Amino acid sequence: MNGRTLTGCGTALVTPFQRDGQVDEAALRAFVEWQVAEGVHFVVPCGSTGEAATMTPAEHRRVVELTVEVVAGRVPVVAGAGSNDTARAIAMSKEVKAAGATHLLHVSPMYNKPPQRGILAHFRAIADAVDLPIVVYNVPGRTGSNIEARTTLELARHPRIVAVKEASGNINQIADIIRDRPPGFSVLSGDDSITLPVMALGGDGVISVTSNVTPRLMSQLADACSAQDLATARTLHRKLQPWMSAAFVEPNPIPAKAALAMMGKIENVLRLPLVTLGDASVSAVRASLAAAGVEGF
């Protein structure tokens, strides 16, 4: 990929916390290094998977700084900076730019649910204020509103809005964006389970939750799709499918953090209102890791 275009598998990184609730900087450093070594194409700190909603601004910036430091230019760092307050989103964007992020991830405003013209105004204001390429994140299940295809395509005309992370689950909407997007605008799946069909339609990759635990396999899946090697892609998808399902047996990132704790990568600590994985779901997560061939399961 060039300096702006995003392709392949990007991991929506979990944020490791210590038992006292503080950011576990040592675990974060090791985790980011492992992700890059396993072949992910870019990393995404401080999104919803990273529990950014419970971070202080100082913690948010620090997590991005550490990620940038460990990555050391090897892959892009797409830092979450979203807010349903446009002024706050701009301020956080400037902070993570100063911390070294190469791209910004901005979720559509949640809770206040602006109309489509408000969504356009929100993203344009950010793009006009901060000189970094922006990924638009459409996740109606969390925000309560959908970014319609025509709105995404209108945003794609802005020179600093370079990609969309599409987690609407609406394959027809995603296909419309892929068909009509301008050159150089990336369409990234925001749902692991539809990475294969999105990329088969011409999409460019995925921002993945499951790659927190299986970075090499998800990166190989994206590579196979990019090479139009559908036989290999189908084989990898089937191997990963149990984990793709188990990763969402409870709200993200609860299962991902449980799995990483089982692997010894992090402590299984989340910030309220998130809680650790329920006992009834542990066996499903373990079985899915065994099916994916994760070492030790």
C-alpha positions in Angstrom: 0.0 0.0 0.0 1.1 3.6 -0.5 1.2 6.1 2.3 -2.5 6.8 2.2 -4.2 3.7 0.8 -5.2 1.0 3.2 -5.4 -2.7 2.1 -5.3 -6.1 3.7 -5.9 -7.0 7.3 -5.8 -4.3 10.0 -6.2 -5.3 13.6 -8.6 -3.3 15.8 -6.3 -3.6 18.8 -7.5 -4.5 22.3 -5.9 -2.3 25.0 -4.2 -4.4 27.7 -4.9 -3.3 31.3 -3.2 -4.2 34.5 -5.1 -5.7 37.4 -5.3 -2.2 38.9 -7.0 -1.0 35.8 -4.1 1.0 34.4 -2.9 0.6 30.8 -0.4 -2.3 30.7 2.3 -0.6 28.7 4.7 -3.6 28.6 1.9 -6.0 27.5 0.8 -3.4 24.8 4.3 -3.2 23.5 4.7 -6.9 23.2 1.3 -7.3 21.7 1.8 -4.7 19.0 5.2 -6.3 18.1 3.6 -9.7 17.8 0.9 -8.4 15.6 3.4 -6.8 13.2 5.6 -9.9 13.3 2.6 -12.1 12.4 2.0 -10.1 9.2 -0.9 -7.7 9.8 -0.9 -5.0 7.2 -1.8 -2.1 9.6 -2.9 -1.6 13.2 -5.9 0.3 14.7 -5.4 1.4 18.3 -8.1 3.2 20.4 -11.2 2.1 18.6 -14.2 0.4 20.2 -12.3 -2.8 20.5 -9.6 -0.8 22.4 -12.2 0.4 24.9 -11.4 4.0 23.9 -14.7 5.1 25.4 -13.3 4.6 28.9 -9.9 6.2 28.3 -8.8 9.6 29.5 -7.4 11.8 26.7 -3.9 11.3 28.2 -4.3 7.5 28.1 -5.7 7.7 24.6 -2.7 9.6 23.3 -0.2 7.4 25.2 -1.6 4.2 23.7 -1.2 5.7 20.2 2.3 6.9 21.1 3.4 3.5 22.3 1.8 1.8 19.2 3.6 4.2 16.9 6.9 3.6 18.7 6.7 -0.2 18.5 5.5 -0.2 14.9 8.5 2.1 13.9 7.1 2.8 10.5 6.7 -0.8 9.4 2.9 -0.6 8.9 0.3 2.3 9.1 -1.2 3.2 12.5 -4.9 4.1 12.1 -5.8 5.8 15.3 -9.3 5.9 16.6 -10.3 9.5 17.4 -14.1 9.4 17.1 -16.7 11.3 19.1 -20.3 12.4 18.7 -19.0 15.9 19.5 -17.4 17.2 16.3 -15.1 19.7 18.2 -13.9 16.9 20.5 -13.3 14.7 17.5 -11.1 17.4 16.0 -9.2 17.9 19.2 -8.5 14.2 19.6 -7.5 14.0 16.0 -4.9 16.6 16.5 -3.6 14.8 19.6 -3.2 11.5 17.9 -1.6 13.2 14.9 1.0 14.7 17.3 1.4 11.2 18.7 2.5 9.9 15.3 -0.6 8.3 13.8 -0.6 7.9 10.0 -4.4 7.8 9.6 -7.5 8.5 11.6 -10.5 6.3 12.2 -13.7 8.2 12.8 -17.0 6.5 13.8 -20.2 8.1 12.7 -21.7 10.1 15.7 -23.5 7.9 18.1 -26.5 8.6 20.4 -27.3 12.0 19.0 -28.0 10.4 15.5 -27.6 13.2 13.1 -29.3 13.1 9.7 -27.2 12.3 6.6 -26.4 16.0 6.0 -25.2 16.2 9.6 -23.0 13.2 9.1 -21.5 14.8 6.0 -20.9 18.0 7.9 -19.2 16.2 10.8 -16.7 14.3 8.7 -16.0 17.3 6.4 -15.3 19.4 9.4 -12.7 16.9 10.7 -11.1 16.4 7.3 -10.8 20.2 6.8 -9.2 20.7 10.3 -6.7 17.8 10.4 -4.1 16.9 7.7 -4.3 13.2 8.0 -6.1 10.6 5.8 -9.4 9.6 7.4 -11.3 6.2 7.5 -15.0 6.6 7.9 -16.5 4.0 10.3 -20.1 2.9 9.7 -21.3 0.7 12.5 -25.1 1.1 12.9 -25.3 -1.5 15.7 -23.2 0.8 17.9 -24.2 4.2 16.7 -27.9 3.8 16.1 -27.7 5.2 12.6 -26.5 4.1 9.2 -24.2 6.0 6.8 -26.0 5.5 3.5 -24.0 4.5 0.4 -24.7 7.9 -1.2 -23.3 9.7 1.9 -20.1 7.6 1.9 -19.6 8.2 -1.8 -20.1 12.0 -1.2 -17.5 11.9 1.6 -15.1 9.9 -0.7 -14.9 13.0 -2.8 -13.0 14.8 -0.1 -9.2 14.4 -0.7 -8.5 13.4 2.9 -11.3 10.9 3.3 -9.6 7.8 1.9 -11.5 4.7 3.1 -14.6 3.3 4.8 -14.8 0.6 7.4 -18.2 -0.8 6.6 -19.9 -2.7 9.5 -23.5 -2.3 8.4 -23.8 -5.9 7.4 -25.6 -4.8 4.3 -23.9 -6.4 1.5 -25.9 -4.6 -1.1 -24.9 -1.2 0.4 -21.3 -2.3 0.5 -21.4 -3.4 -3.1 -22.9 -0.1 -4.2 -20.0 1.7 -2.5 -17.4 -0.6 -4.2 -19.0 -0.1 -7.6 -19.2 3.7 -7.5 -16.3 4.8 -5.3 -13.6 7.1 -6.8 -10.1 5.7 -7.6 -7.9 5.2 -4.5 -10.8 5.0 -2.0 -10.6 1.8 0.0 -13.6 -0.3 1.2 -12.8 -2.3 4.3 -15.0 -4.9 5.9 -15.9 -4.0 9.4 -17.3 -7.6 10.0 -14.8 -10.4 10.1 -17.4 -13.0 8.9 -18.0 -11.1 5.6 -14.4 -10.3 4.7 -14.4 -12.9 2.0 -17.6 -11.8 0.2 -16.7 -8.1 0.6 -13.2 -8.7 -1.0 -14.7 -11.0 -3.6 -16.9 -8.0 -4.7 -13.7 -5.9 -5.0 -13.3 -4.6 -1.5 -9.8 -4.0 -0.2 -9.5 -5.6 3.2 -10.8 -5.8 6.7 -10.4 -4.0 10.1 -10.6 -7.1 12.2 -11.4 -8.1 15.7 -10.5 -11.8 15.3 -7.0 -10.9 14.1 -6.2 -9.9 17.7 -6.0 -13.6 18.3 -5.3 -15.0 14.8 -3.3 -12.3 13.1 -1.4 -14.5 10.7 -4.5 -16.4 9.5 -6.6 -13.3 9.0 -3.7 -11.6 7.1 -3.4 -14.7 4.9 -7.1 -14.6 4.2 -6.9 -11.0 3.1 -3.8 -11.8 1.0 -5.6 -14.7 -0.7 -8.6 -12.6 -1.5 -6.4 -9.9 -2.9 -4.7 -12.4 -5.1 -8.1 -13.7 -6.2 -7.2 -17.2 -4.8 -10.7 -18.0 -3.7 -9.9 -21.7 -3.0 -7.3 -20.7 -0.4 -9.5 -17.9 1.0 -12.4 -20.4 1.4 -10.2 -22.8 3.3 -8.9 -20.1 5.6 -12.4 -18.7 6.2 -13.7 -22.2 7.2 -10.8 -22.6 9.6 -11.5 -19.3 11.2 -15.3 -19.4 11.1 -15.8 -20.9 14.6 -13.5 -18.2 16.1 -15.2 -15.5 14.0 -18.5 -16.5 15.6 -17.1 -17.1 19.1 -15.4 -13.6 19.1 -18.9 -12.1 19.2 -20.6 -14.6 21.6 -20.6 -11.6 24.0 -20.0 -8.0 23.1 -16.6 -7.2 21.7 -13.9 -7.1 23.0 -15.0 -9.4 25.9 -14.3 -12.7 24.0 -11.1 -11.4 22.4 -9.6 -10.4 25.7 -10.6 -13.7 27.2 -8.9 -15.6 24.4 -5.7 -13.5 24.6 -5.6 -14.1 28.3 -5.9 -17.8 27.7 -2.9 -17.5 25.3 -0.9 -15.6 28.0 -0.7 -12.4 26.0 -2.6 -10.1 28.4 -4.5 -10.0 31.6 -8.2 -10.6 31.3 -9.1 -7.1 32.5 -11.8 -4.8 31.1 -13.1 -1.5 32.3 -16.7 -1.1 33.4 -19.3 -1.3 32.1 -17.7 -4.2 30.2 -17.1 -7.3 32.3 -15.1 -10.5 31.7 -16.4 -13.4 29.6 -19.2 -15.4 31.2 -18.5 -19.0 32.3 -21.1 -20.4 29.8 -19.1 -18.9 26.9 -15.6 -20.1 27.9 -15.8 -23.5 26.3 -17.0 -22.1 23.0 -14.1 -19.7 22.8 -11.6 -22.5 23.7 -13.1 -24.8 21.1 -12.9 -22.1 18.4 -9.3 -21.5 19.1 -8.5 -25.2 18.8 -10.4 -25.2 15.5 -8.2 -22.3 14.3 -5.1 -24.2 15.3 -4.0 -21.6 17.9 -1.0 -23.0 19.7 -1.8 -24.6 23.1 -5.4 -25.4 22.3 
